């Protein structure tokens, strides 16, 4: 089985619609794909309706968190999307995205960059607006050559000249909410140092003690040394180890199925979850 547990659609900051994404996942030879848009489940219904036969969809979301001043992301799988407390927290995070993006536009204007809110809103479309949309605007203006080049201290990286903080959930509270909603929690790209500061191993150990299920090990932003360290830490802490593409369509260079999750780990995730269940494809529409 080929299993990719981290992808994004136009419901957040990907460039493929949910229906396009699941069709591409099937064409890429995947057996299982997870749709994990940022702080939203809005793309799930469309993905389910278009799900090709032979492909299973894992519903999820990537939750924005912050601990000790460090931004981190928590992948939540197979939770009940209507559970009130987790739904309210996701809405709180999403509601802060627009004023945050507008504030980043204002900072960029002060730096002499002629980006406009209208441009960023056009790029975001119906998705949850975020830094990748602002980064895409910088690419359109010729300020940087690629979206990745916008995530530096010069521009949009944590602490960068145009960075603006947003509401982010305490990860220990996120774990509590995910578990109460019947979900499974995996720390996304925990060693992605080029994105900014990363949490120390001691914090990962504390999260494990608080109920963290796993860590994303095989990821495009982890080099060989980082993967080796994470594997050792996961074994020490008894955490599941996943691999995923973090696919964003044309916004990033990674491909669907570029990194995958072991079928036994996927099976354990499905066994632990009780808020929702994987959806087998029935041919789509």
C-alpha positions as CSV (number, residue, x, y, z in Angstrom):
1,X,0.0,0.0,0.0
2,X,1.1,3.6,-0.8
3,X,-0.1,6.0,1.9
4,X,0.3,9.8,2.0
5,X,-1.1,11.3,5.2
6,X,-0.5,15.1,4.6
7,X,-1.9,17.1,1.7
8,X,-3.6,20.4,1.1
9,X,-6.3,21.7,-1.3
10,X,-7.8,25.0,-2.2
11,X,-9.8,24.8,1.0
12,X,-6.6,26.2,2.6
13,X,-3.4,27.0,0.7
14,X,-3.1,24.3,-1.9
15,X,-3.7,24.9,-5.6
16,X,-5.8,21.8,-6.4
17,X,-9.5,21.6,-5.5
18,X,-10.3,18.7,-3.2
19,X,-11.8,16.8,-6.2
20,X,-8.7,17.4,-8.3
21,X,-6.5,16.3,-5.4
22,X,-8.1,12.9,-4.9
23,X,-8.1,12.2,-8.6
24,X,-4.4,13.1,-8.8
25,X,-3.7,11.0,-5.8
26,X,-5.3,8.0,-7.5
27,X,-3.4,8.7,-10.7
28,X,-0.1,8.9,-8.7
29,X,-0.8,5.3,-7.5
30,X,-1.8,6.1,-4.0
31,X,-4.0,3.7,-2.0
32,X,-4.7,6.1,0.9
33,X,-4.5,9.9,1.0
34,X,-5.3,12.2,3.9
35,X,-6.7,15.7,3.3
36,X,-5.3,17.9,6.0
37,X,-6.0,21.5,5.2
38,X,-5.0,24.2,7.6
39,X,-7.5,24.6,10.5
40,X,-10.5,23.6,8.3
41,X,-12.4,20.5,7.2
42,X,-14.3,22.5,4.5
43,X,-12.8,20.4,1.6
44,X,-13.8,17.0,2.9
45,X,-17.3,16.7,1.4
46,X,-16.0,17.6,-2.1
47,X,-13.2,15.1,-1.8
48,X,-15.5,12.3,-0.6
49,X,-17.9,13.0,-3.5
50,X,-15.1,12.8,-6.1
51,X,-13.2,9.9,-4.5
52,X,-12.1,7.4,-7.1
53,X,-12.6,3.7,-6.7
54,X,-9.5,2.1,-5.1
55,X,-8.5,5.2,-3.2
56,X,-9.3,5.6,0.5
57,X,-9.6,9.1,2.1
58,X,-8.5,9.9,5.6
59,X,-10.2,13.1,6.8
60,X,-8.1,15.4,8.9
61,X,-6.7,18.9,9.4
62,X,-3.4,20.6,10.2
63,X,-3.9,22.7,13.3
64,X,-1.8,25.8,13.9
65,X,-0.2,25.7,17.4
66,X,2.4,27.7,19.3
67,X,4.5,26.7,22.4
68,X,7.1,28.9,24.2
69,X,7.0,31.3,21.3
70,X,7.6,28.7,18.6
71,X,5.1,27.9,15.9
72,X,4.3,24.3,15.2
73,X,1.7,22.3,13.4
74,X,-0.4,19.4,14.6
75,X,-1.9,16.9,12.2
76,X,-5.3,15.7,13.5
77,X,-6.7,12.6,11.8
78,X,-10.2,11.0,11.9
79,X,-11.7,13.3,14.5
80,X,-15.4,14.3,14.6
81,X,-15.6,17.5,12.6
82,X,-18.7,18.7,14.4
83,X,-17.3,18.2,18.0
84,X,-18.1,21.7,19.4
85,X,-14.9,22.5,21.3
86,X,-12.5,21.6,18.5
87,X,-14.8,23.2,16.0
88,X,-14.8,26.5,18.0
89,X,-11.0,26.5,18.3
90,X,-10.6,25.9,14.5
91,X,-12.9,28.8,13.8
92,X,-11.0,31.0,16.2
93,X,-7.8,30.3,14.4
94,X,-9.3,30.8,11.0
95,X,-11.0,34.1,12.0
96,X,-7.6,35.6,12.8
97,X,-6.2,34.7,9.4
98,X,-7.6,37.7,7.5
99,X,-6.5,40.5,9.9
100,X,-3.1,38.8,10.1
101,X,-2.7,38.7,6.3
102,X,-3.8,42.3,6.0
103,X,-1.2,43.2,8.6
104,X,1.5,41.4,6.7
105,X,0.5,43.3,3.6
106,X,0.8,46.6,5.5
107,X,4.3,45.6,6.7
108,X,5.4,44.7,3.1
109,X,4.0,48.1,1.9
110,X,6.1,49.8,4.6
111,X,9.1,47.9,3.2
112,X,8.4,49.3,-0.3
113,X,6.7,46.2,-1.7
114,X,3.6,47.1,-3.7
115,X,1.5,44.1,-2.7
116,X,-2.2,44.7,-2.1
117,X,-4.8,42.9,0.0
118,X,-6.9,42.5,-3.1
119,X,-4.1,40.6,-4.8
120,X,-3.6,38.3,-1.8
121,X,-7.4,37.7,-1.5
122,X,-7.6,36.8,-5.2
123,X,-4.8,34.3,-4.8
124,X,-6.4,32.8,-1.6
125,X,-9.8,32.5,-3.3
126,X,-12.1,30.5,-1.0
127,X,-9.2,29.0,0.9
128,X,-8.1,29.9,4.4
129,X,-5.7,32.8,3.7
130,X,-2.2,32.4,5.0
131,X,1.5,33.1,4.5
132,X,1.7,31.0,1.3
133,X,-0.8,33.2,-0.4
134,X,1.2,36.3,0.6
135,X,4.3,34.5,-0.6
136,X,2.7,33.8,-3.9
137,X,1.9,37.5,-4.3
138,X,5.6,38.2,-3.8
139,X,6.4,35.8,-6.6
140,X,3.9,37.4,-8.9
141,X,5.5,40.8,-8.2
142,X,9.0,39.4,-8.9
143,X,10.2,40.1,-5.3
144,X,11.3,36.5,-4.8
145,X,11.7,33.7,-7.4
146,X,9.7,31.0,-5.5
147,X,7.2,30.7,-2.6
148,X,9.9,29.0,-0.5
149,X,12.2,32.0,-1.0
150,X,9.6,34.2,0.7
151,X,10.0,32.2,4.0
152,X,13.2,33.9,5.1
153,X,14.0,36.4,7.8
154,X,14.0,39.0,5.1
155,X,10.3,38.4,4.4
156,X,7.8,36.0,6.0
157,X,9.6,33.5,8.2
158,X,8.8,33.5,11.9
159,X,10.4,36.7,13.2
160,X,10.9,38.0,9.7
161,X,10.5,41.7,8.7
162,X,7.0,41.1,7.4
163,X,5.9,38.4,9.8
164,X,2.8,38.9,11.9
165,X,1.7,36.5,14.7
166,X,-1.7,35.0,14.6
167,X,-3.9,33.1,17.2
168,X,-2.4,29.7,17.5
169,X,-3.5,26.9,19.9
170,X,-1.4,25.7,22.7
171,X,-0.4,22.2,21.5
172,X,-1.3,20.6,24.8
173,X,-4.8,22.0,24.5
174,X,-4.8,20.9,20.9
175,X,-4.0,17.4,22.0
176,X,-6.9,17.5,24.5
177,X,-9.3,18.7,21.9
178,X,-8.3,16.2,19.3
179,X,-8.5,13.3,21.7
180,X,-11.9,14.5,23.0
181,X,-13.1,14.6,19.3
182,X,-12.0,11.0,18.8
183,X,-8.9,11.9,16.7
184,X,-5.3,10.9,16.4
185,X,-2.5,13.6,16.7
186,X,0.8,13.6,14.8
187,X,3.4,16.4,15.1
188,X,3.9,17.7,11.6
189,X,7.5,18.3,10.2
190,X,9.0,18.8,13.8
191,X,12.5,19.2,12.5
192,X,11.9,21.7,9.6
193,X,14.5,24.1,10.8
194,X,14.5,26.1,7.6
195,X,11.0,27.3,8.4
196,X,12.1,28.9,11.6
197,X,12.7,27.8,15.2
198,X,11.8,24.2,16.1
199,X,10.6,22.9,19.4
200,X,13.2,21.0,21.5
201,X,13.1,17.3,22.0
202,X,12.2,17.8,25.7
203,X,8.9,19.4,24.5
204,X,8.2,16.5,22.2
205,X,8.7,14.2,25.2
206,X,6.2,16.3,27.2
207,X,3.7,16.1,24.3
208,X,4.2,12.4,24.1
209,X,3.4,12.1,27.8
210,X,0.3,14.2,27.2
211,X,-1.0,11.9,24.5
212,X,0.8,12.7,21.3
213,X,0.4,9.7,19.0
214,X,3.2,10.3,16.5
215,X,5.7,12.4,14.6
216,X,6.1,13.0,10.9
217,X,9.6,11.7,10.1
218,X,9.8,11.4,6.4
219,X,9.2,14.9,5.0
220,X,10.8,17.1,2.3
221,X,12.0,19.6,5.0
222,X,13.9,16.9,6.9
223,X,17.4,15.9,5.9
224,X,18.9,12.5,6.6
225,X,20.3,13.5,9.9
226,X,17.0,15.0,11.1
227,X,15.2,11.8,10.1
228,X,17.6,9.7,12.0
229,X,17.3,11.8,15.1
230,X,13.5,11.7,14.9
231,X,13.4,8.0,14.4
232,X,15.6,7.5,17.5
233,X,13.4,9.9,19.5
234,X,10.2,8.3,18.4
235,X,11.4,4.8,19.3
236,X,12.5,6.1,22.7
237,X,9.1,7.7,23.3
238,X,6.9,5.0,21.8
239,X,5.6,7.4,19.1
240,X,4.3,6.4,15.7
241,X,6.4,7.5,12.7
242,X,4.7,8.8,9.6
243,X,5.9,9.9,6.1
244,X,4.0,12.4,3.9
245,X,4.4,14.7,1.0
246,X,2.8,17.8,2.4
247,X,1.5,18.3,-1.1
248,X,0.3,21.8,-2.0
249,X,-0.2,21.4,-5.8
250,X,1.9,23.9,-7.8
251,X,2.7,26.0,-4.7
252,X,5.4,23.6,-3.6
253,X,7.8,21.3,-5.5
254,X,6.8,18.1,-3.6
255,X,4.8,15.4,-5.4
256,X,1.9,13.3,-4.1
257,X,3.4,10.1,-2.6
258,X,6.9,11.5,-2.5
259,X,7.1,10.3,1.1
260,X,4.7,7.6,2.5
261,X,3.6,6.0,5.7
262,X,4.1,2.4,6.6
263,X,0.8,0.4,6.3
264,X,1.2,-0.9,9.9
265,X,1.4,2.7,11.2
266,X,-1.6,3.6,9.2
267,X,-3.5,0.6,10.6
268,X,-2.6,1.7,14.1
269,X,-3.9,5.3,13.4
270,X,-7.2,3.9,12.2
271,X,-7.4,1.6,15.3
272,X,-6.9,4.5,17.7
273,X,-9.4,6.9,16.1
274,X,-13.1,6.8,16.9
275,X,-14.3,10.2,15.8
276,X,-14.5,9.3,12.1
277,X,-13.5,6.5,9.8
278,X,-11.5,6.2,6.5
279,X,-13.7,6.6,3.5
280,X,-13.3,4.0,0.7
281,X,-13.7,5.4,-2.9
282,X,-16.8,4.5,-4.7
283,X,-16.0,5.8,-8.2
284,X,-16.5,9.6,-7.6
285,X,-18.6,12.0,-9.6
